[in-house]
Amino acid sequence: MINTNQIYIATDRHIIRATHKLGLITDEEVENTKVQDYVIKAWIEALKGINYVPIDFQSALWLWARNGFKEEL
């Protein structure tokens, strides 16, 4: 695939929870109605300057949260 840097991470409840667990968004941001925007921005910023883009982490984050964060990252 090309231009994957233009695909935002899908911000469902599992991605939001995983992003919060990793400390990329605050407690206040989780409770805000704009939480999805905060998650998108957090991942863009966290991965800036490296060879990964947010969508690269979609499946792993979703599964990690869905399974109750059983595995440590």
Secondary structure, 3 states (H helix, E strand, C coil): CCCHHHCCCCCCHHHHHHHHHCCCCCHHHHHCCCHHHHHHHHHHHHCCCCCCCHHHHHHHHHHHHHCCCCCCC
